[in-house]
Amino acid sequence: MKQAMRYAMMTMAALCLAPGAASAKADPAKVIRQSLEAADDGFDTQKTANLYSTWIGEAIYDSLLAYDYLARPAKLMPGAAEAMPTVSEDGKVYTFKLKKGIYFAPDEAFKGVKRELTANDFIYTIKRLFDPAVRSPVQSPFVGKIVGLDAYAEQAKKSGRFDYDAPVEGLQAPDRYTLVIKLTAPDQTLNYLLANSHTGAMAREAIDYYGSDTGRHPVGSGPYFLKSYTPRSKIVLEANPYYRGFTWNFQSSGEPGDDKIIKEMKGKDMPQIGRVEVDIIEEDQARWLSFDSGQHDMAELADPASPRVLVKGKLRPEYAAKGFQLYRYAEPGITHTFINMKDPTLGGFGKDRIALRRALALAYRVDDEIDQVRFGQAIRAQSNLAPGIVGYDPAYRNSIAYDPVLAAKLLDHFGYKKGADGFRTMPDGKPLVVKINAQAHARDKARMEIWKRSLDAIGVRSDFQVSSFADNLKAAYRCEVAMWGLGGTASIPDGIDALETFYGPNAYQGNLGCYQSKEFDSAFEKARIMPDGPERQALFIKMSRILEADTPDILHLWRIRNWVTQPHVKGFKKHPIHHADWVFLDVEKK
């Protein structure tokens, strides 16, 4: 009864997205220009876990569910579905009713036919995650979850043919606008998984038409379509003329600034923005200058610029006088360095290898990174569960703190001896060299310097492998990277999302370090299906302690994000989970 009441109350959020004017009325003269800090990896969001790819994908594809723009903590609402799903008493059967009259953006794949979105498009999309030819890195949240789907995928592996037309018991479309999903067990994360671009509806004929080039030709029914694309340089989106539109009618969450946004936006037919231009600018300083000079309308404030732009978390008077607007929030994500558990130097569960990984964690000076790389815009992470997500415990303290003296003693004890040159060898006498992957931009250069100082201090030689973010990510998915520091932001506001990074069956997918622990996996599988409460929270703490003991990653930071907009941008409030906010904004014409 409590679950049914919760879904009934959440259905009221649909009023925020009441049908409005179609996107054909989005104003082509209203343009948003912004930058991203790293390159995408194409826009077939089932073939990549790249944040910036999924970011753009959110604007192109329609998901069954969406996020209330203003609500904090993050709250779900209907997207392509008419309402929140009805859920069976046992929590295993979800029934969605789709809105009628949703159409894919016009594309040559449809041969001139106006193509309506149906329940079968969502069935096709979920099945495609399991197609061996797709090799989806975002399949793992669905493994073992939907009745018959894993067996369906296994049969495809044996036969060498993935038959999209074969029925799957757990994915049914009783009619054109009804989708029924049957689960193997109750699951706390399903609705969240159906609210991101990895499960945004794809049209089978478009996938077939573009073949191996789907990353450059995304086709969805969302508010925007890809107009032009220069890889690693520029992305241009334009309003989908077939998009259904909605009336902006979100309610205040009580946070400062909500009332101002509501006054600016309430009652408008959305989207207002007719064109979005995104430039890939990897250098922090260059991104800030492009915003400060007026070339971009909105930008994430580069951390090195924060001392010059902010004082005590607010805009300095000279920037406030320009009319710049600041939105500041704690990101529900983490930066950490993962360690490849298959690496011949660092991997394995022998005491000497655990000691080596622990020593690296003890030696790294996180406070230097906060001061010198993040310029104070971060706090030291205590676990992989960040503020703002289910599982976060503000009282939790990590047992591994900065202690280079203890790090050196550990290495001494386990046979990593120092040579005449001051650097250590492996217990078998071979040189000890720790390889660390990185990017060439200024932030990573500063981080490399911290790593070198930290490892030099304990007599460990470092070797930095510099490549692009996209190339490092691809190598990491093949478990070919010894160590790599990167940030992750939550794709759903639940701790399971962050901890999937360490779930054994996700090796060669989201588990970039190929970490495998039966004890961790058992706790993870229990927490995944368990309702929120003290027992589930105890499992989150247990998993965090297991990770500390095995040290498959080195925790760095929980980031504080600062977004700035030009004075003509209206309605901006950065959502912690959903990133493609252009559909909710307006601009005053210059």
Secondary structure as the mmCIF struct_conf table of DSSP 4:
data_model
#
loop_
_struct_conf.conf_type_id
_struct_conf.id
_struct_conf.beg_label_comp_id
_struct_conf.beg_label_asym_id
_struct_conf.beg_label_seq_id
_struct_conf.end_label_comp_id
_struct_conf.end_label_asym_id
_struct_conf.end_label_seq_id
HELX_RH_AL_P HELX_RH_AL_P1 LYS A 2 THR A 11
HELX_RH_3T_P HELX_RH_3T_P1 MET A 12 LEU A 17
STRN STRN1 PRO A 19 PRO A 19
HELX_RH_3T_P HELX_RH_3T_P2 SER A 23 LYS A 25
BEND BEND1 ALA A 26 ALA A 26
STRN STRN2 ASP A 27 LEU A 36
BEND BEND2 GLU A 37 ALA A 38
BEND BEND3 PHE A 43 PHE A 43
TURN_TY1_P TURN_TY1_P1 THR A 45 GLN A 46
BEND BEND4 LYS A 47 LYS A 47
HELX_RH_AL_P HELX_RH_AL_P2 LEU A 51 ILE A 60
BEND BEND5 TYR A 61 TYR A 61
HELX_LH_PP_P HELX_LH_PP_P1 ASP A 62 SER A 63
BEND BEND6 LEU A 64 LEU A 64
STRN STRN3 LEU A 65 TYR A 67
BEND BEND7 TYR A 69 LEU A 70
BEND BEND8 ARG A 72 PRO A 73
STRN STRN4 LEU A 76 PRO A 78
BEND BEND9 GLY A 79 ALA A 80
STRN STRN5 ALA A 81 ALA A 81
BEND BEND10 GLU A 82 MET A 84
HELX_LH_PP_P HELX_LH_PP_P2 PRO A 85 PRO A 85
STRN STRN6 THR A 86 VAL A 87
TURN_TY1_P TURN_TY1_P2 GLU A 89 ASP A 90
BEND BEND11 GLY A 91 GLY A 91
STRN STRN7 VAL A 93 LYS A 97
STRN STRN8 LEU A 98 LEU A 98
HELX_LH_PP_P HELX_LH_PP_P3 LYS A 99 LYS A 99
BEND BEND12 LYS A 100 GLY A 101
STRN STRN9 TYR A 103 TYR A 103
HELX_LH_PP_P HELX_LH_PP_P4 PHE A 104 PRO A 106
HELX_RH_3T_P HELX_RH_3T_P3 GLU A 108 PHE A 110
TURN_TY1_P TURN_TY1_P3 LYS A 111 GLY A 112
HELX_LH_PP_P HELX_LH_PP_P5 ARG A 115 ARG A 115
STRN STRN10 GLU A 116 GLU A 116
HELX_LH_PP_P HELX_LH_PP_P6 LEU A 117 LEU A 117
HELX_RH_AL_P HELX_RH_AL_P3 ALA A 119 ARG A 128
TURN_TY1_P TURN_TY1_P4 LEU A 129 PHE A 130
TURN_TY1_P TURN_TY1_P5 PRO A 132 VAL A 134
TURN_TY1_P TURN_TY1_P6 PRO A 137 VAL A 138
HELX_RH_3T_P HELX_RH_3T_P4 SER A 140 PHE A 142
TURN_TY1_P TURN_TY1_P7 VAL A 143 LYS A 145
STRN STRN11 ILE A 146 ILE A 146
TURN_TY1_P TURN_TY1_P8 VAL A 147 GLY A 148
HELX_RH_AL_P HELX_RH_AL_P4 LEU A 149 SER A 159
TURN_TY1_P TURN_TY1_P9 GLY A 160 GLY A 160
TURN_TY1_P TURN_TY1_P10 TYR A 164 ASP A 165
BEND BEND13 ALA A 166 ALA A 166
STRN STRN12 VAL A 168 VAL A 168
TURN_TY1_P TURN_TY1_P11 GLU A 169 GLY A 170
STRN STRN13 LEU A 171 ASP A 175
TURN_TY1_P TURN_TY1_P12 ARG A 176 TYR A 177
STRN STRN14 THR A 178 LYS A 182
STRN STRN15 LEU A 183 LEU A 183
BEND BEND14 THR A 184 ALA A 185
BEND BEND15 GLN A 188 THR A 189
HELX_RH_AL_P HELX_RH_AL_P5 LEU A 190 LEU A 193
TURN_TY1_P TURN_TY1_P13 LEU A 194 ALA A 195
BEND BEND16 ASN A 196 ASN A 196
HELX_RH_3T_P HELX_RH_3T_P5 SER A 197 THR A 199
BEND BEND17 GLY A 200 GLY A 200
HELX_RH_AL_P HELX_RH_AL_P6 ARG A 204 TYR A 210
HELX_RH_3T_P HELX_RH_3T_P6 GLY A 211 ASP A 213
TURN_TY1_P TURN_TY1_P14 THR A 214 ARG A 216
BEND BEND18 HIS A 217 HIS A 217
BEND BEND19 SER A 221 PRO A 223
STRN STRN16 TYR A 224 THR A 230
TURN_TY1_P TURN_TY1_P15 PRO A 231 SER A 233
STRN STRN17 LYS A 234 ALA A 239
TURN_TY1_P TURN_TY1_P16 PRO A 241 TYR A 242
STRN STRN18 PHE A 246 THR A 247
HELX_LH_PP_P HELX_LH_PP_P7 PHE A 250 SER A 252
BEND BEND20 GLY A 254 GLY A 254
TURN_TY1_P TURN_TY1_P17 PRO A 256 GLY A 257
HELX_RH_AL_P HELX_RH_AL_P7 ASP A 258 MET A 265
TURN_TY1_P TURN_TY1_P18 LYS A 266 GLY A 267
STRN STRN19 ASP A 269 MET A 270
STRN STRN20 ILE A 273 ILE A 280
HELX_RH_AL_P HELX_RH_AL_P8 ASP A 284 ASP A 292
TURN_TY1_P TURN_TY1_P19 SER A 293 GLY A 294
BEND BEND21 GLN A 295 GLN A 295
BEND BEND22 ASP A 297 ASP A 297
STRN STRN21 MET A 298 GLU A 300
HELX_LH_PP_P HELX_LH_PP_P8 LEU A 301 ALA A 302
HELX_RH_3T_P HELX_RH_3T_P7 ASP A 303 ALA A 305
HELX_RH_AL_P HELX_RH_AL_P9 SER A 306 VAL A 309
STRN STRN22 LEU A 310 VAL A 311
TURN_TY1_P TURN_TY1_P20 LYS A 312 GLY A 313
STRN STRN23 LYS A 314 LEU A 315
HELX_RH_AL_P HELX_RH_AL_P10 PRO A 317 ALA A 320
TURN_TY1_P TURN_TY1_P21 ALA A 321 GLY A 323
STRN STRN24 GLN A 325 ALA A 330
BEND BEND23 PRO A 332 PRO A 332
STRN STRN25 GLY A 333 ILE A 339
TURN_TY1_P TURN_TY1_P22 MET A 341 LYS A 342
TURN_TY1_P TURN_TY1_P23 PRO A 344 LEU A 346
BEND BEND24 GLY A 348 GLY A 350
HELX_RH_AL_P HELX_RH_AL_P11 LYS A 351 ALA A 363
HELX_RH_AL_P HELX_RH_AL_P12 VAL A 366 ASP A 368
HELX_RH_PI_P HELX_RH_PI_P1 GLU A 369 VAL A 373
BEND BEND25 ARG A 374 ARG A 374
TURN_TY1_P TURN_TY1_P24 PHE A 375 GLY A 376
STRN STRN26 ALA A 378 ARG A 380
BEND BEND26 GLN A 382 ASN A 384
TURN_TY1_P TURN_TY1_P25 PRO A 387 GLY A 388
BEND BEND27 ILE A 389 ILE A 389
STRN STRN27 VAL A 390 VAL A 390
TURN_TY1_P TURN_TY1_P26 GLY A 391 GLY A 391
TURN_TY1_P TURN_TY1_P27 PRO A 394 ALA A 395
BEND BEND28 SER A 399 SER A 399
HELX_RH_AL_P HELX_RH_AL_P13 PRO A 404 HIS A 413
TURN_TY1_P TURN_TY1_P28 PHE A 414 GLY A 415
STRN STRN28 LYS A 418 LYS A 418
TURN_TY1_P TURN_TY1_P29 ALA A 420 ASP A 421
BEND BEND29 GLY A 422 GLY A 422
STRN STRN29 ARG A 424 THR A 425
TURN_TY1_P TURN_TY1_P30 PRO A 427 ASP A 428
BEND BEND30 GLY A 429 LYS A 430
STRN STRN30 PRO A 431 PRO A 431
STRN STRN31 VAL A 433 ALA A 438
BEND BEND31 ALA A 440 HIS A 441
HELX_RH_AL_P HELX_RH_AL_P14 ALA A 442 ASP A 456
TURN_TY1_P TURN_TY1_P31 ALA A 457 GLY A 459
STRN STRN32 ARG A 461 VAL A 466
HELX_RH_AL_P HELX_RH_AL_P15 PHE A 469 TYR A 477
TURN_TY1_P TURN_TY1_P32 ARG A 478 CYS A 479
BEND BEND32 ALA A 482 ALA A 482
STRN STRN33 MET A 483 THR A 489
BEND BEND33 SER A 491 PRO A 493
STRN STRN34 ASP A 494 ASP A 494
HELX_RH_AL_P HELX_RH_AL_P16 GLY A 495 LEU A 499
HELX_RH_3T_P HELX_RH_3T_P8 GLU A 500 PHE A 502
HELX_RH_3T_P HELX_RH_3T_P9 GLY A 504 ASN A 506
STRN STRN35 ALA A 507 ALA A 507
TURN_TY1_P TURN_TY1_P33 TYR A 508 GLY A 510
STRN STRN36 ASN A 511 ASN A 511
TURN_TY1_P TURN_TY1_P34 LEU A 512 GLY A 513
HELX_RH_AL_P HELX_RH_AL_P17 LYS A 518 ILE A 529
BEND BEND34 MET A 530 MET A 530
HELX_LH_PP_P HELX_LH_PP_P9 PRO A 531 PRO A 531
BEND BEND35 ASP A 532 GLY A 533
HELX_RH_AL_P HELX_RH_AL_P18 PRO A 534 ASP A 550
BEND BEND36 PRO A 552 PRO A 552
STRN STRN37 ASP A 553 THR A 565
TURN_TY1_P TURN_TY1_P35 PRO A 567 HIS A 568
STRN STRN38 VAL A 569 LYS A 570
BEND BEND37 GLY A 571 GLY A 571
BEND BEND38 PRO A 576 ILE A 577
HELX_RH_3T_P HELX_RH_3T_P10 ASP A 581 PHE A 584
STRN STRN39 ASP A 586 VAL A 587
#
